[in-house]
Amino acid sequence: MSSLRFIAACLVVAQHASLVWADGQESAALLRPGFAAVSLFFMLSGFVLTWSGRPGTSARTFWRGRAARIYPTHLVALAGGILLLWAFGQGVPVRQWLPNALLVQTWSPHFNLLDAGVNPVSWSLCCEAAFYVIFPLLVRLANAIPAARLWRWAAAAMATTMLVPVLVTVLRPAVEGEPTFGYFPVTLHQMWLVYAFPLARLPEFLLGVLLARLVREGRAHGVRLWHGAVALAVVLPFQLRAPLLFSIAALTVIPFTAIMLGAVNSDVRSGPTFLRNRVLVWLGGVTFGLYMTHFLVIQNGYELLDPSHTAGALQKLLYTAVLLAAALIVAVLMYRCVELPMMRLLSGRRRSGARTGRETVVVPEPLVEALLPGRETPSKTEMQSEA
């Protein structure tokens, strides 16, 4: 699954790297694939947390482990963003960085995707943080579902994901004069409701939880990776042309479901696939750092390299290569110097959950151990560490 995460991250990075070629603006052609990639992130998150879970660890320990996983990298990236803004002579008011720091910014209906804070990509962490808070409850509820009914619940989660843009379009139609999301006929408020509001993204996370249970119960063994690839190929032309709200998750949720199930089944039943390539797995290990820092590197690096936006095609190609390489280097440094040390320090790297008198939940171990260079891709048991 770490390889899938890296592939999804590449789509987001490509979306943001396109600003080099569009005079500081992002390419509309890459916008929709980048949005869909975030949906895959949420589904993978729910899947991996459930799949790698171990019974017997308290909810408090789970939350501490999640905080150790995301908060140090988030705060370092945020501090870097503040320093870069200061370096470019821009002020950073408290109202801009504090909600960003606390990961509460997307709960506000005034959240603006066109001005998403000091480190714009951290909006998705706001959703993830909300999911982590309720994960102990979600996994208990998911484990209580009879195996024979799991597909019904998964179908309901997919249907809810597809229903969200329909409800927003019908119940919150665009009003003339409202600010729009760039040149798209979609208001910023509609974009917030469908793309950034945590409750709207919850069905995708829950779907990942249910898919993990389906695999564990042997209820999805017939799905193959090529099923998902074909489904995505069929949907992609529509996803690239559909109304923007429907391109975020509604059109890709079924293909992504098939791809995730097919990837797991291929590894478990058919042997290693290209997704278990050592390089892809290693890159999957640095995906979080890449996601959290790439926009800051690309945006500010581009302003340094071409402040007047007058570079020719050859120069832009060179700038793109330099910025992508710089983003990857920063991601590796974040992984080695921030993620790993802080996870060891804050989470204790405990290999098993401690039983207490309180209610216990299924809890994953840290992602990093199975993703260190030189190791094989996690198998079904090794994925304990991929969360």
Salt bridges, closest charged atoms under 4 A:
ASP23 OD1 - LYS316 NZ 3.78
GLU26 OE2 - HIS16 NE2 3.75
GLU178 OE2 - ARG172 NH2 2.98
GLU204 OE2 - ARG201 NE 2.78
GLU217 OE2 - ARG213 NH2 2.79
GLU303 OE2 - HIS309 NE2 3.12
GLU339 OE1 - ARG69 NH1 2.73
GLU365 OE2 - ARG54 NH1 2.99
GLU365 OE1 - ARG351 NH1 3.24
GLU369 OE2 - ARG349 NH2 2.52
GLU369 OE1 - ARG351 NH1 2.15
GLU376 OE2 - ARG278 NH2 2.79
GLU382 OE2 - ARG375 NH2 2.94
GLU386 OE2 - ARG5 NH2 3.78
